[in-house]
Amino acid sequence: MDLLTFSIPFFLTAMLMEFALDRWKGWGLYRLNDTIGNLSTGILNRIIGLTYKSLFLVIYIPLFTLLQPYYQWVGFNWSIDNVWHLALAVLAYDFCYYWKHRICHEVNIFWAEHLVHHQSEDYNLSTALRQSSGGYSWIGYFIYRFY
């Protein structure tokens, strides 16, 4: 189970607590239509993400198996047991995430996919679920796939 799936019950509990506090204090942070939209995009994101991951595994595992002997020939001899390799992989992931996110803000076609995340008029915990379901996330991680 990945970390995101594990955290869903805790996040939903925090969201319900925030909703109850919002109703008690009368802040007006939650609107039914916006919250339903946020939950719907979050669920759709998880469903499509699972589909992409499945497709990725079907393509990537055979490709990696085919190319693995050549990785060591060009110096890609990685080991997850080596702390430096793991640290470099984390830095590479963060670098790729930064550029993926920046490209989504700078290039119009990627902004069209990313703006769903910025459309909510309310700022509450359910807004964090407003993630896009488009297929452009691979852009920033293309090079990272080779690690």
Phi and psi restraints in degrees (value plus and minus 20) as a CYANA .aco file:
   2 ASP   PHI    -101.1   -61.1
   2 ASP   PSI     146.0   186.0
   3 LEU   PHI     -81.0   -41.0
   3 LEU   PSI     -59.0   -19.0
   4 LEU   PHI     -83.6   -43.6
   4 LEU   PSI     -65.2   -25.2
   5 THR   PHI     -83.5   -43.5
   5 THR   PSI     -59.9   -19.9
   6 PHE   PHI     -83.8   -43.8
   6 PHE   PSI     -54.2   -14.2
   7 SER   PHI    -103.7   -63.7
   7 SER   PSI     -30.5     9.5
   8 ILE   PHI     -75.6   -35.6
   8 ILE   PSI     -69.5   -29.5
   9 PRO   PHI     -80.3   -40.3
   9 PRO   PSI     -58.3   -18.3
  10 PHE   PHI     -87.2   -47.2
  10 PHE   PSI     -61.2   -21.2
  11 PHE   PHI     -85.7   -45.7
  11 PHE   PSI     -64.1   -24.1
  12 LEU   PHI     -83.7   -43.7
  12 LEU   PSI     -56.9   -16.9
  13 THR   PHI     -83.2   -43.2
  13 THR   PSI     -65.2   -25.2
  14 ALA   PHI     -83.2   -43.2
  14 ALA   PSI     -57.9   -17.9
  15 MET   PHI     -85.7   -45.7
  15 MET   PSI     -62.1   -22.1
  16 LEU   PHI     -85.2   -45.2
  16 LEU   PSI     -58.1   -18.1
  17 MET   PHI     -85.3   -45.3
  17 MET   PSI     -61.0   -21.0
  18 GLU   PHI     -84.8   -44.8
  18 GLU   PSI     -60.3   -20.3
  19 PHE   PHI     -81.8   -41.8
  19 PHE   PSI     -64.7   -24.7
  20 ALA   PHI     -83.6   -43.6
  20 ALA   PSI     -62.7   -22.7
  21 LEU   PHI     -84.5   -44.5
  21 LEU   PSI     -58.9   -18.9
  22 ASP   PHI     -81.3   -41.3
  22 ASP   PSI     -63.6   -23.6
  23 ARG   PHI     -88.0   -48.0
  23 ARG   PSI     -59.1   -19.1
  24 TRP   PHI     -87.6   -47.6
  24 TRP   PSI     -63.3   -23.3
  25 LYS   PHI    -105.0   -65.0
  25 LYS   PSI     -37.6     2.4
  26 GLY   PHI      53.6    93.6
  26 GLY   PSI      13.1    53.1
  27 TRP   PHI     -92.8   -52.8
  27 TRP   PSI     -51.9   -11.9
  28 GLY   PHI      56.7    96.7
  28 GLY   PSI      12.8    52.8
  29 LEU   PHI     -99.0   -59.0
  29 LEU   PSI     -43.5    -3.5
  30 TYR   PHI    -130.0   -90.0
  30 TYR   PSI     107.3   147.3
  31 ARG   PHI    -138.6   -98.6
  31 ARG   PSI     120.3   160.3
  32 LEU   PHI     -77.3   -37.3
  32 LEU   PSI     -68.7   -28.7
  33 ASN   PHI     -84.0   -44.0
  33 ASN   PSI     -59.7   -19.7
  34 ASP   PHI     -89.0   -49.0
  34 ASP   PSI     -61.6   -21.6
  35 THR   PHI     -85.6   -45.6
  35 THR   PSI     -61.4   -21.4
  36 ILE   PHI     -83.7   -43.7
  36 ILE   PSI     -60.9   -20.9
  37 GLY   PHI     -81.6   -41.6
  37 GLY   PSI     -62.9   -22.9
  38 ASN   PHI     -83.6   -43.6
  38 ASN   PSI     -67.3   -27.3
  39 LEU   PHI     -82.6   -42.6
  39 LEU   PSI     -60.1   -20.1
  40 SER   PHI     -84.6   -44.6
  40 SER   PSI     -64.9   -24.9
  41 THR   PHI     -87.6   -47.6
  41 THR   PSI     -53.6   -13.6
  42 GLY   PHI     -85.2   -45.2
  42 GLY   PSI     -63.5   -23.5
  43 ILE   PHI     -86.2   -46.2
  43 ILE   PSI     -64.5   -24.5
  44 LEU   PHI     -81.6   -41.6
  44 LEU   PSI     -60.0   -20.0
  45 ASN   PHI     -79.9   -39.9
  45 ASN   PSI     -63.1   -23.1
  46 ARG   PHI     -87.0   -47.0
  46 ARG   PSI     -60.8   -20.8
  47 ILE   PHI     -85.4   -45.4
  47 ILE   PSI     -68.4   -28.4
  48 ILE   PHI     -88.0   -48.0
  48 ILE   PSI     -56.7   -16.7
  49 GLY   PHI     -80.6   -40.6
  49 GLY   PSI     -59.9   -19.9
  50 LEU   PHI     -84.0   -44.0
  50 LEU   PSI     -60.0   -20.0
  51 THR   PHI     -83.3   -43.3
  51 THR   PSI     -66.2   -26.2
  52 TYR   PHI     -82.4   -42.4
  52 TYR   PSI     -62.4   -22.4
  53 LYS   PHI     -83.7   -43.7
  53 LYS   PSI     -60.3   -20.3
  54 SER   PHI     -83.5   -43.5
  54 SER   PSI     -65.6   -25.6
  55 LEU   PHI     -83.6   -43.6
  55 LEU   PSI     -60.9   -20.9
  56 PHE   PHI     -80.5   -40.5
  56 PHE   PSI     -64.3   -24.3
  57 LEU   PHI     -84.4   -44.4
  57 LEU   PSI     -58.4   -18.4
  58 VAL   PHI     -83.4   -43.4
  58 VAL   PSI     -54.5   -14.5
  59 ILE   PHI    -109.0   -69.0
  59 ILE   PSI     -64.4   -24.4
  60 TYR   PHI     -92.1   -52.1
  60 TYR   PSI     -62.8   -22.8
  61 ILE   PHI     -80.9   -40.9
  61 ILE   PSI     -69.1   -29.1
  62 PRO   PHI     -83.0   -43.0
  62 PRO   PSI     -57.9   -17.9
  63 LEU   PHI     -85.9   -45.9
  63 LEU   PSI     -63.6   -23.6
  64 PHE   PHI     -83.5   -43.5
  64 PHE   PSI     -62.6   -22.6
  65 THR   PHI     -81.4   -41.4
  65 THR   PSI     -59.0   -19.0
  66 LEU   PHI     -88.5   -48.5
  66 LEU   PSI     -60.0   -20.0
  67 LEU   PHI    -113.9   -73.9
  67 LEU   PSI     -29.5    10.5
  68 GLN   PHI     -75.2   -35.2
  68 GLN   PSI     -62.3   -22.3
  69 PRO   PHI     -80.0   -40.0
  69 PRO   PSI     -49.2    -9.2
  70 TYR   PHI    -100.4   -60.4
  70 TYR   PSI     -42.0    -2.0
  71 TYR   PHI     -80.8   -40.8
  71 TYR   PSI     -64.4   -24.4
  72 GLN   PHI     -89.3   -49.3
  72 GLN   PSI     -49.4    -9.4
  73 TRP   PHI     -85.8   -45.8
  73 TRP   PSI     -54.9   -14.9
  74 VAL   PHI    -118.6   -78.6
  74 VAL   PSI     -11.8    28.2
  75 GLY   PHI      79.7   119.7
  75 GLY   PSI     -13.8    26.2
  76 PHE   PHI    -107.6   -67.6
  76 PHE   PSI      49.1    89.1
  77 ASN   PHI    -125.4   -85.4
  77 ASN   PSI      58.8    98.8
  78 TRP   PHI    -110.7   -70.7
  78 TRP   PSI     126.8   166.8
  79 SER   PHI    -158.0  -118.0
  79 SER   PSI     106.3   146.3
  80 ILE   PHI     -89.3   -49.3
  80 ILE   PSI     -38.2     1.8
  81 ASP   PHI     -93.7   -53.7
  81 ASP   PSI     -41.5    -1.5
  82 ASN   PHI    -102.7   -62.7
  82 ASN   PSI     100.9   140.9
  83 VAL   PHI     -81.2   -41.2
  83 VAL   PSI     -57.3   -17.3
  84 TRP   PHI     -87.2   -47.2
  84 TRP   PSI     -57.4   -17.4
  85 HIS   PHI     -84.6   -44.6
  85 HIS   PSI     -62.0   -22.0
  86 LEU   PHI     -84.7   -44.7
  86 LEU   PSI     -63.0   -23.0
  87 ALA   PHI     -83.1   -43.1
  87 ALA   PSI     -61.5   -21.5
  88 LEU   PHI     -85.3   -45.3
  88 LEU   PSI     -58.2   -18.2
  89 ALA   PHI     -84.5   -44.5
  89 ALA   PSI     -59.9   -19.9
  90 VAL   PHI     -85.1   -45.1
  90 VAL   PSI     -63.5   -23.5
  91 LEU   PHI     -83.8   -43.8
  91 LEU   PSI     -60.3   -20.3
  92 ALA   PHI     -84.5   -44.5
  92 ALA   PSI     -60.4   -20.4
  93 TYR   PHI     -82.8   -42.8
  93 TYR   PSI     -65.2   -25.2
  94 ASP   PHI     -83.6   -43.6
  94 ASP   PSI     -61.5   -21.5
  95 PHE   PHI     -80.7   -40.7
  95 PHE   PSI     -66.5   -26.5
  96 CYS   PHI     -85.6   -45.6
  96 CYS   PSI     -59.0   -19.0
  97 TYR   PHI     -83.8   -43.8
  97 TYR   PSI     -62.9   -22.9
  98 TYR   PHI     -77.8   -37.8
  98 TYR   PSI     -69.0   -29.0
  99 TRP   PHI     -89.9   -49.9
  99 TRP   PSI     -54.8   -14.8
 100 LYS   PHI     -81.2   -41.2
 100 LYS   PSI     -65.8   -25.8
 101 HIS   PHI     -87.8   -47.8
 101 HIS   PSI     -59.8   -19.8
 102 ARG   PHI     -85.7   -45.7
 102 ARG   PSI     -62.4   -22.4
 103 ILE   PHI     -80.4   -40.4
 103 ILE   PSI     -58.9   -18.9
 104 CYS   PHI     -83.2   -43.2
 104 CYS   PSI     -47.8    -7.8
 105 HIS   PHI    -108.2   -68.2
 105 HIS   PSI     -42.4    -2.4
 106 GLU   PHI    -118.9   -78.9
 106 GLU   PSI     -52.0   -12.0
 107 VAL   PHI    -124.8   -84.8
 107 VAL   PSI     107.5   147.5
 108 ASN   PHI     -75.8   -35.8
 108 ASN   PSI     -65.0   -25.0
 109 ILE   PHI     -85.3   -45.3
 109 ILE   PSI     -55.4   -15.4
 110 PHE   PHI     -96.6   -56.6
 110 PHE   PSI     -51.6   -11.6
 111 TRP   PHI     -84.0   -44.0
 111 TRP   PSI     -56.7   -16.7
 112 ALA   PHI     -79.1   -39.1
 112 ALA   PSI     -53.9   -13.9
 113 GLU   PHI    -100.9   -60.9
 113 GLU   PSI     -52.6   -12.6
 114 HIS   PHI    -107.6   -67.6
 114 HIS   PSI     -43.7    -3.7
 115 LEU   PHI     -85.2   -45.2
 115 LEU   PSI     -38.3     1.7
 116 VAL   PHI     -73.4   -33.4
 116 VAL   PSI     -57.2   -17.2
 117 HIS   PHI     -85.1   -45.1
 117 HIS   PSI     -44.6    -4.6
 118 HIS   PHI    -126.5   -86.5
 118 HIS   PSI     -14.9    25.1
 119 GLN   PHI    -104.8   -64.8
 119 GLN   PSI     -37.7     2.3
 120 SER   PHI     -85.9   -45.9
 120 SER   PSI     119.0   159.0
 121 GLU   PHI    -104.1   -64.1
 121 GLU   PSI     -39.8     0.2
 122 ASP   PHI    -124.9   -84.9
 122 ASP   PSI     132.3   172.3
 123 TYR   PHI    -139.7   -99.7
 123 TYR   PSI      79.3   119.3
 124 ASN   PHI    -166.7  -126.7
 124 ASN   PSI    -198.1  -158.1
 125 LEU   PHI     -84.2   -44.2
 125 LEU   PSI     -50.6   -10.6
 126 SER   PHI     -86.7   -46.7
 126 SER   PSI     -42.4    -2.4
 127 THR   PHI     -83.4   -43.4
 127 THR   PSI     -49.9    -9.9
 128 ALA   PHI     -83.8   -43.8
 128 ALA   PSI     -41.9    -1.9
 129 LEU   PHI     -98.5   -58.5
 129 LEU   PSI     -32.0     8.0
 130 ARG   PHI     -96.8   -56.8
 130 ARG   PSI      60.9   100.9
 131 GLN   PHI    -135.0   -95.0
 131 GLN   PSI     128.3   168.3
 132 SER   PHI     -96.6   -56.6
 132 SER   PSI     140.2   180.2
 133 SER   PHI    -135.3   -95.3
 133 SER   PSI      -8.7    31.3
 134 GLY   PHI     -90.3   -50.3
 134 GLY   PSI     152.2   192.2
 135 GLY   PHI    -120.7   -80.7
 135 GLY   PSI       1.9    41.9
 136 TYR   PHI    -112.8   -72.8
 136 TYR   PSI     -19.2    20.8
 137 SER   PHI     -84.0   -44.0
 137 SER   PSI     -43.8    -3.8
 138 TRP   PHI     -88.0   -48.0
 138 TRP   PSI     -38.0     2.0
 139 ILE   PHI     -74.6   -34.6
 139 ILE   PSI     -72.4   -32.4
 140 GLY   PHI     -93.7   -53.7
 140 GLY   PSI     -38.4     1.6
 141 TYR   PHI    -124.9   -84.9
 141 TYR   PSI     -14.5    25.5
 142 PHE   PHI     -78.1   -38.1
 142 PHE   PSI     -68.5   -28.5
 143 ILE   PHI     -89.7   -49.7
 143 ILE   PSI     -56.2   -16.2
 144 TYR   PHI     -81.5   -41.5
 144 TYR   PSI     -47.8    -7.8
 145 ARG   PHI     -78.8   -38.8
 145 ARG   PSI     -45.5    -5.5
 146 PHE   PHI    -102.1   -62.1
 146 PHE   PSI     -27.5    12.5
